[in-house]
Amino acid sequence: MRRWLFLILALPALAATNDPIDRAIQQLGAPKHADREQAQQFLWNAGDAAIPALERAVQSPDPEVNQRARSVLNDLKLGIRPDTPPEVRSLLRRFHDATEDEARQAVVAELSSLGEKAIPFIVSLAQSIPTTEQRGNIFGPVLEQIAEAVETLKNQPNPTPEQVSRAQNSLRLYSAIIPEDMSVPQELIPHLDQMGQTKLADEMFAAAFAAQEGLAAKSPDHADVHNNAAWLCAIARRRVDDGLKHALKAVELAPKIPAYLDTLAELYFQKGDRAKAIETIDKCIALDADTPYFKQQRDRFEKGKPTDSLPNMELHQE
């Protein structure tokens, strides 16, 4: 009876060792060097699925298990995988070992010189930096390249496939480095539509709007974030219903900000509700009668069409 009881109690532990990741963790401390190496490589190949087990393994009193688990865990958290090019691996490690922004900026400059293959890693690094100011400082070299690519696209009525591809990569990086800033997408999306580059405009909008949705999810009570998402929809004339929800939320949070009311009015107009658009822009004008843009908007709502160009105004948001 005791023998059967022992086997029953041992079943959970035996079952646990049937998991290949758990077995590999155990093998990190195997007597044979080849077995330890094979286990470490297996865990690296397993990727994110191995992270929970590795986090437990770094607490192991066995120094061999501890060291090998820590090495794999650090690489996985840095985004380094077996298929990561060796030159990129070394740069990612340098970036995370650096303690000064200048040193990180130098790494970013080297990464960007590697071309398209480095883009996913630059995006990942940018997303690991919490503040806009620090991201802007560290990724300055990339932002300069983005500005150049954007200007090239704006000045080319018939961009080449290579220029379009470069712009796509640049805008992807821009959304990762400065998701809070909508100035480039707001300027370029209508321009791309006019050029007939609808696919690129759609891709740019999708990336920019996803970034704004992410910010709104993190800061649901931040009116400016909701207004930025709404105004992007208004300028791009895409996902107007979603834009209207964000605009209503921005006005609910800050009902006395003229720019937020103007965003809401524009989205009502694009939805075909001329009366609501005029009613809302009148509230805006009552708060700020000195800004010509708002009165021009009212004239457009009264006499124009949603597809008509907006009045010229350098800065919509406050």
C-alpha positions in Angstrom: 0.0 0.0 0.0 2.8 2.4 0.9 4.5 1.7 -2.5 1.3 2.6 -4.4 0.7 5.7 -2.3 4.3 6.9 -3.0 3.7 6.5 -6.8 0.5 8.4 -6.7 2.1 11.3 -4.8 5.0 11.3 -7.2 2.8 11.6 -10.3 2.6 15.4 -10.4 6.4 15.7 -10.1 6.9 13.1 -12.8 4.4 14.8 -15.1 6.2 18.1 -14.7 9.4 16.6 -16.0 7.6 15.5 -19.2 7.4 19.2 -20.3 10.3 19.7 -22.8 11.1 23.2 -21.4 11.3 21.9 -17.8 13.5 19.0 -19.0 15.8 21.4 -20.7 16.0 23.5 -17.6 17.1 20.4 -15.6 19.6 19.6 -18.3 21.3 23.0 -17.9 23.1 21.4 -14.9 23.8 18.0 -16.7 27.2 16.4 -16.1 28.0 16.5 -19.8 29.0 19.8 -21.4 27.3 18.8 -24.7 24.0 18.1 -22.9 24.2 21.5 -21.2 24.9 23.3 -24.5 22.1 21.4 -26.2 19.6 22.4 -23.5 20.6 26.0 -23.6 20.2 26.1 -27.3 16.8 24.4 -27.0 15.6 27.1 -24.5 16.8 29.8 -26.8 14.9 28.3 -29.7 11.8 28.0 -27.6 11.7 31.8 -27.3 9.1 33.6 -25.2 7.5 30.3 -24.2 10.6 29.5 -22.1 10.7 32.8 -20.2 8.6 31.8 -17.1 10.7 28.7 -16.6 13.9 30.6 -17.1 12.8 33.2 -14.6 12.5 30.4 -12.0 15.8 28.8 -13.1 17.8 32.0 -12.4 16.9 31.4 -8.7 18.6 28.0 -8.8 21.4 27.4 -6.2 23.2 25.5 -9.0 25.6 28.1 -10.4 25.7 26.4 -13.8 21.9 26.4 -14.1 21.7 29.9 -12.8 24.3 31.3 -15.3 23.0 29.5 -18.4 19.4 30.4 -17.6 20.3 34.0 -17.0 22.2 34.2 -20.3 19.3 32.9 -22.3 16.8 35.0 -20.4 18.7 38.2 -21.0 18.9 37.5 -24.8 15.2 36.7 -25.1 14.3 39.9 -23.2 16.6 41.9 -25.6 14.8 40.4 -28.6 17.8 38.3 -29.6 16.8 35.1 -31.2 18.9 32.4 -33.0 18.1 34.0 -36.3 19.2 37.4 -35.2 22.3 38.5 -37.3 25.5 38.4 -35.2 26.3 42.1 -35.9 22.8 43.0 -34.6 23.2 40.8 -31.5 26.3 42.6 -30.4 24.7 46.1 -31.0 21.6 45.1 -29.0 23.8 44.0 -26.1 25.8 47.2 -26.3 22.6 49.3 -26.3 21.3 47.6 -23.1 24.7 47.7 -21.4 25.1 51.4 -22.1 24.3 53.8 -19.2 24.4 57.1 -21.1 22.1 58.3 -23.8 25.0 59.3 -26.0 26.3 55.8 -26.0 22.9 54.4 -26.9 22.6 57.0 -29.7 25.9 55.8 -31.2 24.5 52.2 -31.2 21.3 53.3 -32.9 23.3 55.1 -35.6 25.2 51.9 -36.2 22.0 49.8 -36.3 20.3 52.2 -38.7 23.4 51.9 -41.0 22.6 48.2 -41.4 19.5 49.0 -43.4 16.1 47.3 -43.5 17.1 44.2 -41.5 17.7 46.4 -38.4 14.2 48.0 -38.5 12.4 45.5 -36.2 15.1 45.8 -33.7 15.1 49.6 -33.7 11.3 49.5 -33.2 11.7 47.1 -30.3 14.4 49.3 -28.7 12.3 52.4 -29.1 9.4 50.8 -27.4 11.6 49.9 -24.5 12.3 53.6 -23.7 9.4 55.0 -21.6 9.6 58.8 -22.3 9.2 60.8 -25.5 12.0 63.1 -24.6 14.5 60.3 -24.1 13.4 58.5 -27.2 13.8 61.6 -29.2 17.3 62.1 -27.9 18.5 58.5 -28.3 16.9 58.0 -31.7 18.0 61.4 -33.2 20.0 59.8 -36.0 16.9 57.8 -37.1 14.6 60.8 -36.9 16.9 62.7 -39.2 16.7 59.9 -41.8 12.9 59.8 -41.4 12.7 63.6 -42.0 14.8 63.2 -45.2 12.6 60.3 -46.5 9.4 62.2 -45.7 10.6 65.3 -47.6 11.7 63.2 -50.6 8.2 61.6 -50.7 6.4 65.0 -50.4 8.5 66.4 -53.3 8.0 63.5 -55.6 4.6 63.4 -57.5 5.5 59.9 -58.8 7.7 58.3 -56.2 9.7 55.2 -57.2 9.0 51.8 -55.5 12.3 52.3 -53.7 11.2 55.7 -52.3 7.8 54.3 -51.3 9.5 51.4 -49.5 11.9 53.7 -47.7 8.9 55.9 -46.7 7.1 52.9 -45.4 10.0 51.9 -43.2 10.5 55.5 -42.1 6.9 55.9 -41.0 7.0 52.6 -39.2 10.0 53.8 -37.2 8.4 57.2 -36.6 5.3 55.6 -35.1 7.5 53.5 -32.8 9.8 56.4 -31.7 7.3 59.2 -31.3 3.8 57.7 -31.2 2.6 60.8 -29.4 3.3 63.1 -32.3 0.7 63.1 -35.1 2.2 66.0 -37.2 3.8 63.8 -39.8 0.9 61.4 -40.4 -1.6 64.3 -40.4 0.5 66.1 -43.0 1.4 63.1 -45.2 -1.8 61.0 -45.3 -3.9 63.5 -47.3 -0.8 64.2 -49.5 -0.5 60.5 -50.2 -4.1 60.2 -51.1 -3.8 63.1 -53.6 -0.8 61.3 -55.1 -2.8 58.2 -55.6 -0.7 56.3 -53.0 -3.8 55.0 -51.2 -2.2 51.8 -50.1 0.7 53.6 -48.4 -1.7 56.1 -46.9 -3.8 53.2 -45.5 -0.7 51.6 -44.0 0.5 54.9 -42.5 -2.9 55.6 -41.0 -3.2 52.1 -39.6 0.2 52.4 -37.8 -0.5 55.9 -36.5 -4.0 55.1 -35.3 -2.8 51.9 -33.6 -0.2 54.0 -31.7 -2.9 56.5 -30.7 -5.3 53.7 -29.6 -2.4 52.3 -27.5 -1.8 55.6 -25.8 -5.5 56.1 -25.2 -5.7 52.7 -23.6 -2.8 53.6 -21.3 -4.2 57.1 -20.5 -8.0 56.8 -20.8 -8.6 60.1 -18.9 -6.1 62.1 -21.0 -8.3 64.4 -23.2 -5.5 65.4 -25.6 -4.7 61.7 -26.4 -8.3 61.1 -27.4 -8.4 64.3 -29.4 -5.2 63.3 -31.3 -6.7 60.0 -32.2 -10.0 61.7 -33.3 -8.2 64.4 -35.4 -6.1 61.8 -37.1 -9.3 60.1 -38.2 -10.7 63.4 -39.3 -7.7 64.4 -41.3 -7.2 61.0 -42.9 -11.0 60.5 -43.4 -10.7 57.0 -42.2 -12.4 55.2 -39.3 -14.7 58.2 -38.8 -16.9 56.3 -36.3 -14.0 55.5 -34.1 -12.7 59.0 -34.4 -16.1 60.3 -33.3 -16.0 58.2 -30.1 -12.6 59.6 -29.2 -13.7 63.1 -30.0 -16.8 62.8 -27.7 -14.5 61.4 -25.0 -12.1 64.3 -25.4 -15.0 66.9 -25.1 -16.5 65.0 -22.1 -13.1 65.2 -20.3 -12.4 68.9 -21.4 -15.6 70.6 -22.6 -14.1 74.1 -22.7 -11.2 73.4 -25.2 -12.1 75.0 -28.6 -9.8 72.6 -30.6 -11.5 69.6 -29.1 -14.9 71.0 -30.1 -13.6 71.7 -33.6 -12.5 68.1 -33.9 -15.9 66.8 -32.9 -17.6 69.3 -35.3 -15.4 68.1 -38.2 -16.3 64.4 -37.5 -20.0 65.2 -37.3 -19.6 66.9 -40.7 -17.9 63.9 -42.2 -20.6 61.7 -40.9 -23.1 63.9 -42.8 -24.7 65.5 -39.8 -24.4 69.2 -40.9 -26.7 70.5 -38.1 -24.6 68.8 -35.3 -21.4 70.1 -36.9 -22.7 73.7 -37.0 -24.1 73.4 -33.4 -20.7 72.2 -32.2 -18.6 74.7 -34.0 -20.8 77.5 -32.6 -19.8 76.3 -29.1 -16.2 76.5 -30.2 -16.6 80.0 -31.6 -18.3 81.1 -28.4 -15.2 80.1 -26.5 -12.7 81.5 -29.1 -14.1 84.2 -31.4 -10.7 85.5 -32.4 -9.4 82.4 -34.3 -10.4 82.8 -38.0 -10.1 79.0 -38.6 -13.1 78.2 -36.6 -15.3 80.7 -38.5 -14.0 79.4 -41.8 -15.0 75.9 -40.6 -18.5 77.1 -39.9 -18.8 78.5 -43.4 -17.6 75.2 -44.8 -20.1 73.3 -42.7 -22.9 75.6 -44.0 -22.0 75.7 -47.7 -19.5 72.9 -48.4 -19.1 69.2 -48.6 -17.2 66.9 -46.3 -14.7 66.2 -49.1 -13.8 69.9 -49.4 -10.3 70.9 -48.1 -10.1 72.1 -44.6 -9.2 75.8 -43.9 -5.4 76.3 -43.6 -4.2 76.1 -40.1 -0.7 75.2 -39.1 -1.6 73.8 -35.7 -4.9 72.3 -34.8 -4.1 71.0 -31.4 -3.1 73.1 -28.5 
